[in-house]
Amino acid sequence: MNRIILIEYGAVVKNLLFIAWVSTLNSRQREITHKRIGRAFAIAILICICAVGPAPGADPVADVLSMVEQSMRDPGVGWTGEQQRDYLDTIRQALSDDHDKPDYTSRIEIFRRGFPAFWSRRQTSQLTQAEYDMFKAEIRWFCETLIAEEPASVSERALLKSQIRDLCDYATEHLRAQFPFLTAACVEQGKTAALKEFDHELENPLVPIFRRPFSQDQMKVIKSNWARSYKRWYSFWRNIRYSTVDREDLSDPKDLTNHPHYKFVKRCLSYLPQAIWPTVGKPPKYVIDAALKLREEKAEKTRAYRKADKTEINLAIRFLNQVEQVEQWSFVFTALLETAILDENRGPSSANPQKGGDSDGLTKQP
């Protein structure tokens, strides 16, 4: 009993100290801190819901829909009531196609455990209609294939995990060759952090690229796609280096997570799926239609920037920020736009000044 009282007392003291610290911040810092706390609290609740799981005898689909609904109540989401209902209906219909499969419940469990990571990648600002339609098309595609496809065997999952580690090794070695100033400790720690996130995706493969091992030809194409993305890595490094200049906490040898080298490697590796997507085949028509609509919206914004701002440097920075904001919430969008999948349905994008509409030279599975 005394131990419990001490623990509770310690928690109270910790909260009082935290409140005192927040009170020392100015209004802008306090607003940002409160927003971060609120979002972290919402994500923590979502993770707890996933860890507990459905009650015995409960409808598994109803349980995961309740989880999704809870996540959309986060004030930072900013979706309309109509969008929330539409999103829930899309998931409900996609997951309810075949209740007769013997492993149906285990498939719903994959969704339940894989959804928080998928949801955390969404764009944090309010979505346009085209961005929302793309986000909805993604989850519909992932749910439909999750129910329809046969799950991988134990040996296939082990092989895929080994292949992901091989791709991470290749990617980090490639980054060190292109950016030789990167410190070895930061590279290794960044790779370890990225592998931890990939392991979660492999254990809960809601996203299709984490469900089946790759062929040797696919592995070659993935590595080729990665090697051709130097311009993206360079832009990442430029932005990270600019944002971390004159930071005193970068010299702490015990904590490398604030070091620009660590941030750079981890961010680059988080885009490894973009090199994988072109090898998994053509997505459904509704995904392509949503991506085309979103591409056209981004092209319109780019044309507006060109017209409003004649300064080339400012234009490049503003356009880069817009592209990176979209890429943060979507695994699929960038990969679709950088392959010939969309070019088969429409000509080169007006948003891409390069011939052929292929900004990074990504290729599909031959």
N, C-alpha and C positions, 0 to 999 in steps of 0.2 A: 504493500500500500504506500509506504514512504517513497519507494522508487517511482511509483506512478505520479505521486504528488510532485516529486522533484522534476520529472520529465515535463509535466504540465507547467510547472513554474518556469522552467527553462524556455518553453515555447512562448509563454507570455512575455518574458523578458526580451526574447528575440524579436517578437512583433513590436514591442514598444521601441526598441532600438531602431527598427526599420522605419516606423512611423516618424521618429525623430529625425532620421536621415532624410526622408522625403520632404519634411517640412523645411529643410535647409535649401532645397532646390528652388530655382526661380520658377515662375508660372509655366514657361515653355517646357523646361526640363521635367516639371511635375506632370504636365499633361502627357508627355511622351512616356514617362515611367508608368503612369496609370494605364495607358493603352497597352503597353508591353505586358504588364501584370495581368490585365484582363484577358489578353489573348493567350498568355501562358496558362492561366487558370482554366480557360475554355478547352485548350488542348489537353491539359491534365485530366479534366473530367472525361473527355472523349476517350483517352487512353485507358482510364479506369473502367469505363463501360465496356471497352473491348476486352480487358483482362478478366472481368467477371464472367462475361458470356451470358447466354440466354438462360432463363429459369427452366427447370425441367418441365417438359410438356408444352412449352411455349412455342408459338409459330416462329421459326427462325427468320423468315423474311420480315415479319412484323417487328421482330427485335432489331434487325439491322436498320430498318426504315426509321425506327425510333432513334437510333444512334445518329443516323444522317440528319434527321430533323433537329436533334439537339445541337449538332455541329453548325447548322445553318442559323441558329439563334444567336450566334456570336455577333455582337454589334458591329464588329469590324467587317463582316461579310457584306452587308448592305444590299442583299437581294430583296426584290419585291416579293409580296406574298404569292403572286401568280407564278413567279420563277421558282419559288420554293416548292409549291404544289406540283409544278410541271416536272421538276427535277426528281421529286419523290415518285411520281407516277412513272417516269422513265425507268428508274431503278426497279420499281415493283414489277413492271411488265417484263423487263429483261431477266429478272431472277425467277419469275414464276412460270417459265415456259415448260419445264419438265420436272414435275415433282416425283416422278416414278423412278428416277435414276437411283440405284442403290446407295450411291455416295453423295446424294443431293445435299444432305446436311453438312458434310465436310466441305463441299464447295461454297456453301453460304458462309461457313466459318472462315474460309480464305478471304472472302469479301470483308467480313467483319474485322479481321485482323489486319488486312491490307489497306483498308480505306483511310485510316488516319494519315498514313504517309502520303497517299495520293492527295488527300484533301489539303495537307500542309503545303503542297506545291502550287496551290491555286494563287492567282493574282490577288494581292491584298486590297488593291483599290477597287472601286466600283466598276463592274464590267459593262462594256457596251453590249448590245444585243448580239452582235457577231461573236464576241468573245464568250458570252454565255452559251451560245449555240454550239461553239466548238467544245467547250468544257462538258456540256451535256452529251454531245456525240461521243466523246471519249469514254465516258462512264458507261454509256449504252453498249459500245463496242466491247469494252472490257468485261461487262457482265454477261453479255450474250455468248462470247467465246468461253468464258469461265464455265458456263453451264453446258455448252455444246461439246467442248473438246474433252478428250480422254486425259485424265491426269497422268503426269510423268511417273515412271517407276522410280524406285529408290536409286538404282544405278544411273538412270538418266539425270536425276536431280544432282547426284554426286558429280557426274561429268560436267554438268552445266556450272556448278559451283567452281570446279577446277578451271573451266574455261574463262569465267569471269575474273578469276584471280590472275590467269595468264594475260588477259586483256589489260588488267590494271598494271601488271608488271611492264607490259609493252608500252602502255601509255606514259607511265612515269619515266621510263628510260628515254622515251622520245622527248618528253618535256625537258629532261636534264640535258639532252643533246642540243636541243634548240635554245635552252636558257641555262648555260653552263654555270652561271653564278648562283643557282639555287643550292642551298645548304642541304646536305644529305639527311640530317635529322628532321628538318621540316618536310622534306619529300616523303620520308618513311612515315612520319606521323600523319601527314595528309592522306597518304595511301591507306593507312590503317583505318582512319576515320571513314573514308569512302567505302572501304570493304565492309565495314560494320553496317553501313546503310544498305549496301547491296545484299548482304546476308539476310537482312530483314525482308527485302523484296523477294529473295529466293525462297524463304520460309513461308511467305504469304503472297504467292504469285498472282496478285490481282492484275498486274500489268503483263500483257502477253509475252513480251520479250524475256521474261524471267520464268517461263514455264517449260521450255524444251531446249535440249542442247543443240549447238550449232554444228553444221557440217564443216569440213575442212575448207571448202570453198567460201562458206559464209565467214569463217574466221579470217580468211585472207582479205575479204572485202571490208570487214569491220576495221581491221588494222589499216587498210588503205584509206578508208574514210577518215579515220582519226588523224593520220599523217597529213592529210590535205587540209586540215583545219587550223593551220598556223595563224592565219589572220585573226581568228577568234581568240586564240590564246594570247596573242600579242595585245589585243584590245583589253582583255581581262587584266593582264599585267599592268598595262598603262593606268587603268582605272583604279586598281587596288593600290598601286604604288602612290598614286596621287592622293588617295583618300587616307593613307597611313603615314604620310610624310610628317616628320617632327613628332612622332608619337614616342613618349618616354617609356611606355610599358613594353616596347618591342625588344628591349634588351634583356628581359627576364629569361634566363636559360632554362628555368624550371617549367615555364608555361609558354609553349610555342604557338598556342592557338591564336594569339594576337599578331604573330609575325606575318608579314606580307607574303613570304615564301610559302608558309603553310596554307594561308587563305587561297593563294593562287593555285596550288596543286589540288586542294580539295574542290575548289570551284571548277577547275578544268575536268577533273574526274567525274564530277556530278553530271557532266554532259556526255559521258561515254555512251549512254543510251541513244543519243542522237546519231552516233555512228552505227548503232545496231538496227534501228528501226527500218532503214531502207532494205534490209536483208530478209524481212519477215513476210514479204508479199504485199499485195495491194489491199488496202483497207476497204471496208464497205462503202457504197456510194454515198450514204448519208454523212460519213466522216469526210470524204473528199469534198462534198458540196459545202459543208460547214467550213472547211479549210480554205476553199476558194473564196467564200464570202468574207472570211476574215482577212485573207490576203488582199482582197480588193479594198477593204476598209483601211488597212495599213498603207496601201499604195496611195489612197486619197490623202491620208495624213502626211505622207512624204511629199506629195505634190504641193500641199498647202504650206509645208515648211519651206520648200524651195521658193515659193512665191513670196512668202512673208519675210524671209531672212536670206539676204544675198551673201552673207558672210559664210564662206565655205567651212571654216573651223567650227563655228557655232552650229551650223547645220549638221555637221558630222556628229558632234557631241549629242545634240538633241535627238537625232535619229537613232544613234546607238543606245541611248537611254530607253527609248520607246521599244526597241527590239528586245533588249535585255529584260525589260519589265514583262513582256509577253512570255519570254522563254522561261522565266522563273516559275510560272504556274503550269506550263504545258510540256510534257515529254514528246508529244506527237507533232505539234504544230510545226516546229522548226524543221524537223526531219522531213515532213511531207513537202514543205516548201523548197527544200534543198535537193530534192530528187526529181526524176523525170516523171513521177507519178502524176503530178498536177499538170506538167507540160503536155501530157497525152490528152488532157481534157481541155486545156486552154493554152495559148501561146505563152512566151516568156513574160514574167510579171513585170509590170511597169515600175514596181518598187525596186527592182534589181537592175542596176545600170550595166551589169556585165552581160556579155553575149550568152544566150542560152538560158538565162535565168538561174544559173547554178553558182551561188556565191562561194561555196567552199569545195566544189568538185566532188560531192558525195555521189556514190554510185549504188545501184541496186544489185541484188543478187543476180548473177548471170544465169 
